[in-house]
Amino acid sequence: MGSSPSKVSAQPTAKSEASSVDIDEKGFVRAPTPLLSLPKSTSGAISLSNVDAWESSVAANPKVQLARTILAHSDIRSTLTSREASVAIPHVFNTEVEFKTGPVTNQKSSGRCWLFATTNVIRFEAMKKLKLKDFQFSQSYLFFWDKLNKSNYYLELSIENADLPVDDRLVNFLANDLISDGGQWDMVVNLLENYGLVPQPVYPESLHSSLSSPINSLLKQKLREHALILRELSASLRADGSLSDETILATLRAKKELLMQEVYTIMSATLGVPPKPDVPFTWEYYTEDGKYAKWEGTPVEFYKSFSGKYAPVESFSLINDPRNEYNKLYTVDKLGNIWGGRPVLYVNTTSDELKAAVVRSIQAGQPVFFGCDVGKFSDTKKDVGIMDIDLFEYEQAFDITLGLTKAQRLQTNESAMTHAMVISAVHVDEKTGRAVRFRVENSWGDESGAKGYNVMSEKWFDQFVYQVVVHKSLAPKELVKVFEAGEKTVLPAWDPMGALA
């Protein structure tokens, strides 16, 4: 995430294809054949004559000269914020989820946005049923079980790929960010179905659930060491020609379980020992009218009590990835958290289908989990909270054009799904029926945006929203069929659709 250009070109339309630009079969703009000319530097290095030519051009441009006067002393984001764009999309919506939740949550110095987004969606049902004024599920509880399972997942992959060279691209990639704080929808469904949920007071935040980098660093160091131990053991076992594959796998897994005890030791010391999913707990609380109440049961039972009409296990991900064919099911190789659990699955479709699914969900009273690239063209400062591609006037100030399409941004690592949040309201144009702006509930505290909320324009949605999660009953039947058919295309482990929000 970080600073981003002010505008992006829209995806090419059928009209543009037929008139002024040349579009290839995947929707990319073909670059015109350049006119032949000689370089000033025949070696390919930057020469002083290059610099002289560039400076001569810039010096003759009064617009850029003004930019030089101003921008050497100020932040380009705040200085080049468009006033027109800032007032064009108010934090006002005509279609909202009626029930209001609170408080605004704060993931602090951690990458747990997907867990906060999920629990922020589910708490709508919990707060209604229990008649609560304020409530949070324990995000730390899910964080513990996710991190423990991701550690196990990585070591299982290390066993599975022990015959590959240690510098193989796949082995190297998997060892890079092996236990990321982030995750995907199907991964959180795995956690919910296996471990359930508890209220935050039952398993509260610790320092290192809110500040995860120190334990992540320590765990990664140990897990990489563990992976090498398992690789060495695998090689020695396979060198003994008398052992069957089943015996070798059982021996490796027995060793892995001994190594995992070190992971558990670190995690339980820094995060606390979590409730067991099948052991009852007691939670005492006050209702919104101040009356004493009590809930007793297991974490799995607590979760099941509030799954509601739109249960997470019956919801799935729609994505908009213009690089790949629409109306197809995709997954990413080696991506997951619980070994043998539900795989990460995406049904690829148009951005219009994603927006329509959001509107149907909000109209049904169901908030929406979505994944996006939040750092692009957005200002989440206090009392601002705007996500709009016209927000920054970079093109005007620098006299440039920023022309990457959504597909090209994915191709070139310019953008990816980096953050998960919740949509709880939309503004639908009365004439066209289109959603023109969206209310976004973030998990960066109430000092971010407009008391924790952002407003997102339709154009921003088209360019930087990659995923929405929708219940099967609220999704187009043809896309549900694609999901349930299970005929998936496997993208490589390093594909941008494997980015964890």
Secondary structure, 3 states (H helix, E strand, C coil): CCCCCCCCCCCCCHHHHHCCCCECCCCCECCCCCCCCCCCCCCCCCCHHHHHHHHHHHHCCHHHHHHHHHHCCCCHHHHCECHHHHHHCCCCCCEECCCCCCCCCECCECCCHHHHHHHHHHHHHHHHHHCCCCCCECHHHHHHHHHHHHHHHHHHHHHHCCCCCCCCHHHHHHCCCCCCCCCCHHHHHHHHHHHCCCECCCCCCCHHHHECHHHHHHHHHHHHHHHHHHHHHHHHHHHCCCCCHHHHHHHHHHHHHHHHHHHHHHHHHHHCCCCCCCCCEEEEEECCCCCEEEEEECHHHHHHHCCCCCCHHHEEEEECCCCCCCCEEEEECCCCCCCCCCCCCEEECCHHHHHHHHHHHHHCCCCEEEEECCCCCEECCCCCCEECCCCECHHHHHCCCCCCCHHHHHHCCCCCCCEEEEEEEEEECCCCCCEEEEEEECCECCCCCECCEEEEEHHHHHHHEEEEEEEHHHCCHHHHHHHHHCCEEEECCCCHHHCCC
